[in-house]
Amino acid sequence: MLGDRSVFDELARVDPCTAAGSHPSNVKRNIRALEVYHTTGETLSELKKQARGPVDIEFLVVVCGMPRHELYQRINQRVDVMVKNGLMDEFKRLRERGHDGSAPGMQCVGYKELFAVEKNESDFNQAIEKIKQDTRNYAKRQITWFRHQVDGHEIDMRQGPLIDLKKRIKDFIKIL
């Protein structure tokens, strides 16, 4: 933890604005901000202030969504399908090929929880429930992040099959 703190302290020294929006445990973000500073000589917060979007382009953001309880239900069902289709076997094959917990792909939701099963720290059913919970948490963070980035118009994904999405977006644009 001392290393994490020293990275954060260095960021706070060179770019207090970026550090104020971060946390010592967010090591990847803090290192990236320091990389920007040491590469460009400018702080990430200064570069963000200078950034300007294109002024001659009009765009519309369409957010595909559904009520959270339905999204969570679909996530749970999707994890069940992944398990039925051999998630654990896939994990074992990756492990046999030498992929360990330090590989970025093995740190994603769905694999990282299976390391506890492999180490007998959890049973398979507990790991599956954790995959579901971690995926729901991830979806919630994505929704929250997106809401703070742009002002979008939401299209309810329950209105029909995904194949109709393009038509629904076109129809939505016509009524604006």
VORO-596777 format. One line per field, with one value per residue: residue number from 1; residue in one letter; x, y, z of N, C-alpha, C in turn. Coordinates in nm, 4 decimals. Layout:
VORO-596777
seq <- c(NUM | ...);
type <- c(A | ...);
nc1 <- c(X | ...);
nc2 <- c(Y | ...);
nc3 <- c(Z | ...);
cac1 <- c(X | ...);
cac2 <- c(Y | ...);
cac3 <- c(Z | ...);
cc1 <- c(X | ...);
cc2 <- c(Y | ...);
cc3 <- c(Z | ...);
***
This chain:
VORO-596777
seq <- c(1 | 2 | 3 | 4 | 5 | 6 | 7 | 8 | 9 | 10 | 11 | 12 | 13 | 14 | 15 | 16 | 17 | 18 | 19 | 20 | 21 | 22 | 23 | 24 | 25 | 26 | 27 | 28 | 29 | 30 | 31 | 32 | 33 | 34 | 35 | 36 | 37 | 38 | 39 | 40 | 41 | 42 | 43 | 44 | 45 | 46 | 47 | 48 | 49 | 50 | 51 | 52 | 53 | 54 | 55 | 56 | 57 | 58 | 59 | 60 | 61 | 62 | 63 | 64 | 65 | 66 | 67 | 68 | 69 | 70 | 71 | 72 | 73 | 74 | 75 | 76 | 77 | 78 | 79 | 80 | 81 | 82 | 83 | 84 | 85 | 86 | 87 | 88 | 89 | 90 | 91 | 92 | 93 | 94 | 95 | 96 | 97 | 98 | 99 | 100 | 101 | 102 | 103 | 104 | 105 | 106 | 107 | 108 | 109 | 110 | 111 | 112 | 113 | 114 | 115 | 116 | 117 | 118 | 119 | 120 | 121 | 122 | 123 | 124 | 125 | 126 | 127 | 128 | 129 | 130 | 131 | 132 | 133 | 134 | 135 | 136 | 137 | 138 | 139 | 140 | 141 | 142 | 143 | 144 | 145 | 146 | 147 | 148 | 149 | 150 | 151 | 152 | 153 | 154 | 155 | 156 | 157 | 158 | 159 | 160 | 161 | 162 | 163 | 164 | 165 | 166 | 167 | 168 | 169 | 170 | 171 | 172 | 173 | 174 | 175 | 176);
type <- c(M | L | G | D | R | S | V | F | D | E | L | A | R | V | D | P | C | T | A | A | G | S | H | P | S | N | V | K | R | N | I | R | A | L | E | V | Y | H | T | T | G | E | T | L | S | E | L | K | K | Q | A | R | G | P | V | D | I | E | F | L | V | V | V | C | G | M | P | R | H | E | L | Y | Q | R | I | N | Q | R | V | D | V | M | V | K | N | G | L | M | D | E | F | K | R | L | R | E | R | G | H | D | G | S | A | P | G | M | Q | C | V | G | Y | K | E | L | F | A | V | E | K | N | E | S | D | F | N | Q | A | I | E | K | I | K | Q | D | T | R | N | Y | A | K | R | Q | I | T | W | F | R | H | Q | V | D | G | H | E | I | D | M | R | Q | G | P | L | I | D | L | K | K | R | I | K | D | F | I | K | I | L);
nc1 <- c(0.0823 | 0.2062 | 0.3396 | 0.1247 | 0.0291 | 0.2487 | 0.2582 | 0.0168 | 0.0683 | 0.2739 | 0.1307 | -0.0486 | 0.1305 | 0.2262 | -0.0057 | -0.2531 | -0.5301 | -0.6197 | -0.5554 | -0.7333 | -0.9703 | -0.9359 | -0.8207 | -0.6045 | -0.6077 | -0.6695 | -0.4757 | -0.4006 | -0.5216 | -0.3944 | -0.1250 | -0.1423 | -0.2089 | 0.0263 | 0.2033 | 0.1141 | 0.1821 | 0.4663 | 0.5357 | 0.4337 | 0.4807 | 0.2794 | 0.0005 | -0.2620 | -0.5038 | -0.4772 | -0.4575 | -0.7111 | -0.8661 | -0.7952 | -0.8947 | -1.1186 | -1.4237 | -1.5307 | -1.6577 | -1.8099 | -1.9734 | -2.2744 | -2.4338 | -2.6126 | -2.6840 | -2.7788 | -2.9106 | -2.9282 | -3.1460 | -3.3010 | -3.5333 | -3.3715 | -3.4089 | -3.4908 | -3.2695 | -3.0819 | -3.1964 | -3.1632 | -2.8860 | -2.8288 | -2.9497 | -2.7903 | -2.5398 | -2.6027 | -2.6420 | -2.3819 | -2.2488 | -2.3793 | -2.2915 | -2.0280 | -1.8410 | -1.6609 | -1.5008 | -1.3827 | -1.2346 | -1.0558 | -0.9151 | -0.7834 | -0.6205 | -0.4609 | -0.3150 | -0.1416 | -0.2229 | -0.2453 | -0.3563 | -0.2521 | -0.2721 | -0.4289 | -0.6798 | -0.7660 | -0.8404 | -1.0871 | -1.4436 | -1.6025 | -1.3990 | -1.2092 | -1.3364 | -1.3381 | -1.0898 | -1.0914 | -1.2402 | -1.0711 | -0.8632 | -0.9827 | -1.1126 | -1.3646 | -1.6863 | -1.8201 | -2.0859 | -2.1057 | -1.9151 | -2.0382 | -2.2620 | -2.1239 | -2.0087 | -2.2410 | -2.3247 | -2.0988 | -2.1053 | -2.3501 | -2.2895 | -2.0884 | -2.2333 | -2.4005 | -2.2129 | -2.1302 | -2.3655 | -2.4002 | -2.1611 | -2.1941 | -2.4186 | -2.3127 | -2.1464 | -2.2521 | -2.5415 | -2.8002 | -3.0531 | -3.2868 | -3.3608 | -3.5920 | -3.5040 | -3.6733 | -3.8722 | -3.8690 | -3.7054 | -3.3451 | -3.2580 | -3.4256 | -3.3293 | -3.1844 | -3.3824 | -3.5603 | -3.4066 | -3.3767 | -3.6480 | -3.6903 | -3.5227 | -3.6496 | -3.8727 | -3.7731);
nc2 <- c(-0.1201 | 0.1156 | 0.1884 | 0.2549 | 0.4803 | 0.6525 | 0.6973 | 0.8318 | 1.0570 | 1.1772 | 1.2428 | 1.4267 | 1.6253 | 1.7147 | 1.7522 | 1.8682 | 1.9074 | 1.6858 | 1.4851 | 1.5469 | 1.4516 | 1.1858 | 0.8835 | 0.7315 | 0.4524 | 0.4132 | 0.3231 | 0.2683 | 0.4796 | 0.6976 | 0.6518 | 0.6719 | 0.9442 | 1.0587 | 0.9627 | 1.1048 | 1.3632 | 1.3429 | 1.2764 | 1.4762 | 1.7135 | 1.8649 | 1.8928 | 1.6534 | 1.7665 | 2.0274 | 1.9719 | 1.8682 | 2.0959 | 2.2417 | 2.0914 | 2.0711 | 2.0014 | 1.9130 | 2.1908 | 2.2177 | 2.0036 | 1.8409 | 1.6320 | 1.3513 | 1.1798 | 0.8591 | 0.6600 | 0.3315 | 0.1631 | 0.0150 | -0.0620 | -0.0881 | -0.3201 | -0.5068 | -0.5154 | -0.6238 | -0.8722 | -0.9818 | -0.9860 | -1.1771 | -1.4019 | -1.4213 | -1.4848 | -1.7360 | -1.8723 | -1.8578 | -2.0207 | -2.2644 | -2.3070 | -2.3737 | -2.2166 | -2.2676 | -2.4735 | -2.3371 | -2.1486 | -2.3250 | -2.4256 | -2.1948 | -2.1507 | -2.3803 | -2.3146 | -2.1383 | -1.8886 | -1.6626 | -1.5019 | -1.2484 | -1.1739 | -0.9421 | -1.0101 | -1.2162 | -1.0915 | -0.9934 | -0.9601 | -1.2623 | -1.4380 | -1.3760 | -1.4361 | -1.7072 | -1.7938 | -1.8133 | -2.0444 | -2.2299 | -2.2195 | -2.3314 | -2.1544 | -2.0777 | -2.2064 | -2.3365 | -2.2468 | -2.0220 | -1.8619 | -1.8172 | -1.6687 | -1.4471 | -1.3579 | -1.2766 | -1.0673 | -0.8948 | -0.8312 | -0.6982 | -0.4791 | -0.3630 | -0.2933 | -0.1018 | 0.0947 | 0.1657 | 0.2780 | 0.4967 | 0.6381 | 0.7005 | 0.8669 | 1.0967 | 1.1907 | 1.2684 | 1.4298 | 1.2411 | 1.0804 | 0.8494 | 0.5218 | 0.2731 | -0.0512 | -0.2649 | -0.2566 | -0.4069 | -0.6485 | -0.6574 | -0.6336 | -0.4494 | -0.2110 | -0.0119 | 0.0921 | 0.1878 | 0.3893 | 0.5639 | 0.6341 | 0.7598 | 0.9825 | 1.1229 | 1.2272 | 1.4247);
nc3 <- c(0.0000 | 0.0535 | -0.1799 | -0.3479 | -0.2184 | -0.2368 | -0.5106 | -0.5445 | -0.3811 | -0.5288 | -0.7592 | -0.6465 | -0.5849 | -0.8401 | -0.9905 | -0.8517 | -0.9022 | -1.0582 | -0.8780 | -0.6748 | -0.7736 | -0.7636 | -0.6003 | -0.3584 | -0.3937 | -0.6559 | -0.8534 | -1.1248 | -1.2671 | -1.1456 | -1.2074 | -1.4838 | -1.5126 | -1.4140 | -1.6081 | -1.8325 | -1.7536 | -1.7244 | -1.9826 | -2.1535 | -2.0233 | -1.9345 | -1.7138 | -1.6599 | -1.5869 | -1.6893 | -1.9641 | -2.0060 | -1.9645 | -2.1865 | -2.3910 | -2.6574 | -2.8045 | -3.1383 | -3.3140 | -3.5367 | -3.5779 | -3.5477 | -3.3180 | -3.1911 | -2.9023 | -2.8329 | -2.5924 | -2.5089 | -2.3127 | -2.0184 | -1.7531 | -1.4380 | -1.2735 | -1.4611 | -1.6277 | -1.4489 | -1.4092 | -1.6644 | -1.6759 | -1.4773 | -1.5975 | -1.8248 | -1.7171 | -1.6139 | -1.8564 | -1.9586 | -1.7743 | -1.8210 | -2.0791 | -2.0424 | -1.8875 | -1.6710 | -1.7760 | -1.9876 | -1.8421 | -1.7116 | -1.9339 | -2.0201 | -1.7984 | -1.8143 | -2.0368 | -1.9345 | -1.8465 | -1.5878 | -1.2807 | -1.3136 | -1.5747 | -1.7861 | -1.9123 | -1.7521 | -1.5271 | -1.5538 | -1.4918 | -1.4284 | -1.4842 | -1.2856 | -1.0452 | -1.0422 | -0.9683 | -0.6922 | -0.6559 | -0.7706 | -0.5857 | -0.3690 | -0.1978 | -0.2209 | -0.3126 | -0.6226 | -0.6769 | -0.5092 | -0.6324 | -0.8788 | -0.8020 | -0.7115 | -0.9505 | -1.0819 | -0.9106 | -0.9220 | -1.1942 | -1.2130 | -1.0497 | -1.2058 | -1.4357 | -1.3238 | -1.2527 | -1.5117 | -1.6172 | -1.4450 | -1.4955 | -1.7690 | -1.7661 | -1.6575 | -1.8501 | -2.1058 | -2.2463 | -2.3169 | -2.5203 | -2.4247 | -2.5371 | -2.4973 | -2.4583 | -2.4402 | -2.6199 | -2.8505 | -3.0699 | -3.0872 | -3.3464 | -3.4609 | -3.3752 | -3.5213 | -3.6895 | -3.4951 | -3.3781 | -3.5971 | -3.6347 | -3.3918 | -3.4148 | -3.6166 | -3.4870 | -3.3286);
cac1 <- c(0.0000 | 0.2956 | 0.3637 | 0.0046 | 0.0234 | 0.3552 | 0.2145 | -0.0863 | 0.1326 | 0.3447 | 0.0274 | -0.0978 | 0.2352 | 0.2380 | -0.1372 | -0.3496 | -0.6690 | -0.6479 | -0.5503 | -0.8555 | -1.0774 | -0.8938 | -0.8044 | -0.4782 | -0.6231 | -0.6926 | -0.3361 | -0.3889 | -0.5552 | -0.2913 | -0.0042 | -0.1681 | -0.1990 | 0.1693 | 0.2626 | 0.0796 | 0.2641 | 0.6081 | 0.5533 | 0.4000 | 0.5185 | 0.1556 | -0.0814 | -0.3846 | -0.6107 | -0.4582 | -0.4931 | -0.8573 | -0.9201 | -0.7677 | -0.9658 | -1.2427 | -1.4871 | -1.5524 | -1.7665 | -1.8863 | -2.0406 | -2.3905 | -2.4513 | -2.7179 | -2.6479 | -2.8924 | -2.8758 | -3.0155 | -3.1600 | -3.4193 | -3.5371 | -3.2587 | -3.4429 | -3.4923 | -3.1299 | -3.0195 | -3.2519 | -3.0977 | -2.7475 | -2.8315 | -2.9783 | -2.6737 | -2.4374 | -2.6483 | -2.6135 | -2.2361 | -2.2152 | -2.4315 | -2.2098 | -1.8933 | -1.7511 | -1.5533 | -1.4099 | -1.3066 | -1.1385 | -0.9521 | -0.8311 | -0.6969 | -0.5205 | -0.3684 | -0.2297 | -0.0479 | -0.2768 | -0.2667 | -0.4346 | -0.1932 | -0.3071 | -0.5452 | -0.8032 | -0.8080 | -0.8859 | -1.2220 | -1.5553 | -1.6347 | -1.2821 | -1.1390 | -1.4065 | -1.3130 | -0.9636 | -1.1250 | -1.2829 | -0.9486 | -0.7843 | -1.0709 | -1.1533 | -1.5065 | -1.7388 | -1.8586 | -2.2113 | -2.0749 | -1.8445 | -2.1370 | -2.3378 | -2.0331 | -2.0004 | -2.3651 | -2.3213 | -1.9948 | -2.1520 | -2.4535 | -2.2192 | -2.0198 | -2.3368 | -2.4446 | -2.1067 | -2.1345 | -2.4825 | -2.3696 | -2.0562 | -2.2462 | -2.5089 | -2.2354 | -2.0622 | -2.3249 | -2.6856 | -2.8501 | -3.1949 | -3.2928 | -3.4535 | -3.6214 | -3.4667 | -3.7754 | -3.9765 | -3.8601 | -3.5766 | -3.2273 | -3.2472 | -3.5040 | -3.2704 | -3.1511 | -3.5090 | -3.6143 | -3.3273 | -3.4161 | -3.7812 | -3.6751 | -3.4614 | -3.7517 | -3.9681 | -3.7061);
cac2 <- c(0.0000 | 0.2310 | 0.2273 | 0.3222 | 0.6114 | 0.7393 | 0.7360 | 0.9336 | 1.1775 | 1.2390 | 1.3035 | 1.5442 | 1.7279 | 1.7717 | 1.7822 | 1.8607 | 1.8988 | 1.5474 | 1.4077 | 1.5746 | 1.3697 | 1.0468 | 0.8225 | 0.6559 | 0.3134 | 0.4117 | 0.3270 | 0.2780 | 0.6165 | 0.7879 | 0.6298 | 0.7278 | 1.0899 | 1.0905 | 0.9373 | 1.2192 | 1.4766 | 1.3221 | 1.2662 | 1.6012 | 1.8313 | 1.9317 | 1.8074 | 1.6025 | 1.8646 | 2.1366 | 1.9214 | 1.8563 | 2.2315 | 2.2861 | 2.0058 | 2.1249 | 1.9144 | 1.9762 | 2.2879 | 2.2156 | 1.8751 | 1.8203 | 1.4909 | 1.3115 | 1.0602 | 0.7734 | 0.5645 | 0.2142 | 0.1254 | -0.0543 | -0.0506 | -0.1564 | -0.4561 | -0.5954 | -0.5315 | -0.7166 | -1.0046 | -1.0275 | -1.0175 | -1.3063 | -1.5057 | -1.4334 | -1.5601 | -1.8758 | -1.9278 | -1.8744 | -2.1392 | -2.3801 | -2.3247 | -2.4193 | -2.1122 | -2.3251 | -2.5445 | -2.2330 | -2.0981 | -2.4276 | -2.4291 | -2.0765 | -2.1759 | -2.4807 | -2.2455 | -2.0550 | -1.7580 | -1.6548 | -1.3882 | -1.1198 | -1.1428 | -0.8512 | -1.0786 | -1.3039 | -1.0060 | -0.9451 | -1.0262 | -1.3902 | -1.5238 | -1.3496 | -1.5010 | -1.8514 | -1.8241 | -1.8535 | -2.1846 | -2.3053 | -2.2220 | -2.3851 | -2.0483 | -2.0577 | -2.3137 | -2.2909 | -2.1713 | -1.8904 | -1.7857 | -1.7767 | -1.5577 | -1.3311 | -1.3099 | -1.2028 | -0.9421 | -0.8086 | -0.7833 | -0.5964 | -0.3596 | -0.3053 | -0.2298 | 0.0182 | 0.1954 | 0.2131 | 0.3654 | 0.6200 | 0.7092 | 0.7528 | 0.9777 | 1.2165 | 1.2283 | 1.3365 | 1.4363 | 1.1518 | 1.0457 | 0.7049 | 0.4343 | 0.1555 | -0.1716 | -0.3683 | -0.2343 | -0.4977 | -0.7167 | -0.5757 | -0.6154 | -0.3307 | -0.0950 | 0.0917 | 0.1536 | 0.2631 | 0.5119 | 0.6529 | 0.6837 | 0.8520 | 1.1060 | 1.1932 | 1.3005 | 1.5336);
cac3 <- c(0.0000 | 0.0564 | -0.3183 | -0.3968 | -0.1539 | -0.2898 | -0.6453 | -0.5249 | -0.3295 | -0.6408 | -0.8425 | -0.5741 | -0.5937 | -0.9748 | -1.0477 | -0.7416 | -0.9508 | -1.0937 | -0.7538 | -0.5974 | -0.8288 | -0.7616 | -0.4689 | -0.3568 | -0.4387 | -0.8009 | -0.8967 | -1.2709 | -1.3073 | -1.0956 | -1.2885 | -1.6174 | -1.5020 | -1.4030 | -1.7403 | -1.9167 | -1.7083 | -1.7537 | -2.1279 | -2.2229 | -1.9462 | -1.8918 | -1.6284 | -1.7196 | -1.5636 | -1.7852 | -2.0963 | -2.0119 | -1.9789 | -2.3237 | -2.4868 | -2.7108 | -2.9020 | -3.2686 | -3.3085 | -3.6602 | -3.5900 | -3.4624 | -3.2909 | -3.1000 | -2.8275 | -2.8033 | -2.4879 | -2.5096 | -2.1730 | -1.9684 | -1.6068 | -1.3751 | -1.2271 | -1.5783 | -1.6685 | -1.3544 | -1.4393 | -1.7874 | -1.6401 | -1.4074 | -1.6963 | -1.9132 | -1.6435 | -1.6126 | -1.9896 | -1.9671 | -1.6945 | -1.8946 | -2.1997 | -2.0099 | -1.8367 | -1.5897 | -1.8668 | -2.0583 | -1.7440 | -1.6927 | -2.0547 | -2.0154 | -1.6938 | -1.8688 | -2.1347 | -1.8609 | -1.8071 | -1.4426 | -1.2341 | -1.3499 | -1.7138 | -1.7841 | -1.9476 | -1.6425 | -1.4182 | -1.5834 | -1.4244 | -1.4897 | -1.4651 | -1.1595 | -0.9355 | -1.0471 | -0.9007 | -0.5551 | -0.6649 | -0.7969 | -0.4618 | -0.2647 | -0.1063 | -0.2474 | -0.3979 | -0.7556 | -0.6705 | -0.4520 | -0.7363 | -0.9793 | -0.7426 | -0.7089 | -1.0892 | -1.1072 | -0.8338 | -0.9777 | -1.3247 | -1.1856 | -1.0016 | -1.3205 | -1.5185 | -1.2525 | -1.2693 | -1.6499 | -1.6305 | -1.3724 | -1.5694 | -1.8942 | -1.7359 | -1.6249 | -1.9641 | -2.2125 | -2.2342 | -2.4206 | -2.5274 | -2.3991 | -2.6085 | -2.4159 | -2.5331 | -2.4268 | -2.7197 | -2.9638 | -3.0823 | -3.1138 | -3.4911 | -3.4947 | -3.3095 | -3.6193 | -3.7308 | -3.3819 | -3.3628 | -3.7067 | -3.6029 | -3.2791 | -3.4655 | -3.6966 | -3.4024 | -3.2551);
cc1 <- c(0.0861 | 0.3229 | 0.2458 | -0.0014 | 0.1292 | 0.3221 | 0.1118 | -0.0250 | 0.2083 | 0.2448 | -0.0247 | 0.0027 | 0.2352 | 0.1041 | -0.2452 | -0.4952 | -0.7065 | -0.6490 | -0.6776 | -0.9718 | -1.0445 | -0.8854 | -0.6738 | -0.4906 | -0.6464 | -0.5575 | -0.3223 | -0.4170 | -0.4453 | -0.1617 | -0.0233 | -0.1562 | -0.0534 | 0.2415 | 0.2361 | 0.1684 | 0.4108 | 0.6359 | 0.5356 | 0.4514 | 0.3983 | 0.0737 | -0.2067 | -0.4983 | -0.5983 | -0.4964 | -0.6439 | -0.9222 | -0.9050 | -0.8498 | -1.0971 | -1.2965 | -1.5036 | -1.6725 | -1.8559 | -1.9612 | -2.1583 | -2.4040 | -2.5604 | -2.6729 | -2.7758 | -2.8450 | -2.9777 | -3.0263 | -3.2869 | -3.4208 | -3.4302 | -3.2921 | -3.4471 | -3.3511 | -3.0609 | -3.0688 | -3.1830 | -2.9515 | -2.7416 | -2.8555 | -2.8582 | -2.5622 | -2.4761 | -2.6204 | -2.4633 | -2.1915 | -2.2576 | -2.3446 | -2.0630 | -1.7948 | -1.6335 | -1.4534 | -1.3227 | -1.1979 | -1.0230 | -0.8588 | -0.7348 | -0.5857 | -0.4166 | -0.2722 | -0.1351 | -0.0970 | -0.3041 | -0.3426 | -0.3776 | -0.2244 | -0.4319 | -0.6772 | -0.8561 | -0.8554 | -1.0285 | -1.3264 | -1.5889 | -1.5207 | -1.2230 | -1.2050 | -1.3787 | -1.1783 | -0.9887 | -1.1715 | -1.1594 | -0.8642 | -0.8626 | -1.1066 | -1.3040 | -1.5565 | -1.7919 | -1.9848 | -2.1905 | -2.0059 | -1.9421 | -2.2206 | -2.2531 | -2.0166 | -2.1248 | -2.3625 | -2.2189 | -2.0358 | -2.2594 | -2.3892 | -2.1494 | -2.1188 | -2.3845 | -2.3413 | -2.1060 | -2.2499 | -2.4541 | -2.2669 | -2.1148 | -2.3373 | -2.4344 | -2.1505 | -2.1358 | -2.4737 | -2.7435 | -2.9993 | -3.2047 | -3.3992 | -3.4691 | -3.5980 | -3.5713 | -3.8788 | -3.9696 | -3.7236 | -3.4641 | -3.2137 | -3.3222 | -3.4414 | -3.2427 | -3.2775 | -3.5665 | -3.5384 | -3.3640 | -3.5531 | -3.7750 | -3.6199 | -3.5637 | -3.8454 | -3.9030 | -3.7176);
cc2 <- c(0.1256 | 0.2808 | 0.3030 | 0.4651 | 0.7051 | 0.7839 | 0.8486 | 1.0645 | 1.2513 | 1.3080 | 1.4309 | 1.6591 | 1.7949 | 1.8143 | 1.7692 | 1.8474 | 1.7552 | 1.4603 | 1.4268 | 1.4897 | 1.2221 | 0.9972 | 0.7441 | 0.5129 | 0.3019 | 0.4242 | 0.3431 | 0.4189 | 0.7138 | 0.7747 | 0.6909 | 0.8796 | 1.1340 | 1.0672 | 1.0544 | 1.3379 | 1.4601 | 1.3121 | 1.4015 | 1.7261 | 1.9113 | 1.8355 | 1.7638 | 1.7023 | 1.9829 | 2.0922 | 1.9089 | 1.9934 | 2.2810 | 2.2107 | 2.0705 | 2.0262 | 1.9861 | 2.0706 | 2.2814 | 2.0840 | 1.8718 | 1.6704 | 1.4702 | 1.1836 | 0.9851 | 0.6668 | 0.4512 | 0.1635 | 0.0485 | -0.0362 | -0.1396 | -0.2987 | -0.5539 | -0.6190 | -0.6333 | -0.8595 | -1.0641 | -1.0631 | -1.1543 | -1.4212 | -1.5289 | -1.5106 | -1.7070 | -1.9441 | -1.9516 | -1.9995 | -2.2648 | -2.4111 | -2.3528 | -2.3141 | -2.1713 | -2.4007 | -2.4460 | -2.1772 | -2.1970 | -2.4356 | -2.3105 | -2.0946 | -2.2749 | -2.4192 | -2.1465 | -1.9181 | -1.7583 | -1.5267 | -1.2532 | -1.0800 | -1.0548 | -0.9198 | -1.1668 | -1.2235 | -0.9569 | -1.0240 | -1.1533 | -1.4883 | -1.5031 | -1.4190 | -1.6510 | -1.8903 | -1.8694 | -1.9993 | -2.2727 | -2.3218 | -2.2798 | -2.2821 | -2.0201 | -2.1793 | -2.2518 | -2.2044 | -2.0318 | -1.8019 | -1.7353 | -1.6607 | -1.4312 | -1.2734 | -1.2268 | -1.0675 | -0.8459 | -0.7518 | -0.6776 | -0.4668 | -0.2871 | -0.2320 | -0.0999 | 0.1299 | 0.2516 | 0.3112 | 0.4997 | 0.7026 | 0.7754 | 0.8720 | 1.1072 | 1.2650 | 1.3129 | 1.3388 | 1.3539 | 1.1321 | 0.8948 | 0.6370 | 0.3082 | 0.0298 | -0.2823 | -0.3602 | -0.3280 | -0.5615 | -0.6207 | -0.5442 | -0.4897 | -0.2015 | 0.0190 | 0.1659 | 0.2384 | 0.3936 | 0.6111 | 0.7141 | 0.7863 | 0.9850 | 1.1880 | 1.2745 | 1.4124 | 1.6658);
cc3 <- c(0.0000 | -0.0844 | -0.3765 | -0.3432 | -0.2109 | -0.4318 | -0.6338 | -0.4757 | -0.4393 | -0.7334 | -0.7763 | -0.5816 | -0.7312 | -1.0340 | -0.9405 | -0.7884 | -0.9862 | -0.9687 | -0.6716 | -0.6474 | -0.8290 | -0.6175 | -0.4711 | -0.4087 | -0.5899 | -0.8718 | -1.0477 | -1.3195 | -1.2654 | -1.1750 | -1.4262 | -1.6145 | -1.4894 | -1.5356 | -1.8340 | -1.8806 | -1.7486 | -1.9039 | -2.1965 | -2.1522 | -1.8996 | -1.8075 | -1.7036 | -1.7017 | -1.6590 | -1.9261 | -2.1117 | -2.0287 | -2.1221 | -2.4269 | -2.5289 | -2.8133 | -3.0347 | -3.2629 | -3.4317 | -3.6824 | -3.4933 | -3.4390 | -3.1885 | -3.0315 | -2.7946 | -2.7056 | -2.4910 | -2.3667 | -2.1444 | -1.8169 | -1.5428 | -1.3310 | -1.3445 | -1.6306 | -1.5790 | -1.3776 | -1.5631 | -1.7616 | -1.5731 | -1.5049 | -1.7872 | -1.8440 | -1.6369 | -1.7465 | -2.0059 | -1.8911 | -1.7687 | -2.0172 | -2.1697 | -1.9628 | -1.7596 | -1.6765 | -1.9435 | -1.9671 | -1.7255 | -1.8135 | -2.0577 | -1.9125 | -1.7433 | -1.9696 | -2.0669 | -1.8211 | -1.6573 | -1.4082 | -1.2697 | -1.4938 | -1.7140 | -1.8161 | -1.8362 | -1.5206 | -1.4400 | -1.5041 | -1.5012 | -1.4795 | -1.3263 | -1.0410 | -0.9301 | -0.9864 | -0.7573 | -0.5518 | -0.6822 | -0.6704 | -0.3440 | -0.1582 | -0.1186 | -0.3242 | -0.5268 | -0.7527 | -0.6105 | -0.5557 | -0.8419 | -0.9265 | -0.7379 | -0.8495 | -1.1219 | -1.0370 | -0.8912 | -1.1134 | -1.3074 | -1.1376 | -1.1162 | -1.4111 | -1.4535 | -1.2661 | -1.4109 | -1.6706 | -1.5653 | -1.4483 | -1.6930 | -1.8703 | -1.7094 | -1.7421 | -2.0674 | -2.1807 | -2.3477 | -2.4128 | -2.5166 | -2.4835 | -2.5250 | -2.4994 | -2.5231 | -2.5378 | -2.8388 | -2.9713 | -3.1205 | -3.2626 | -3.5363 | -3.4410 | -3.4075 | -3.6624 | -3.6171 | -3.3611 | -3.4725 | -3.6791 | -3.4904 | -3.3264 | -3.5442 | -3.6095 | -3.3234 | -3.3271);
***
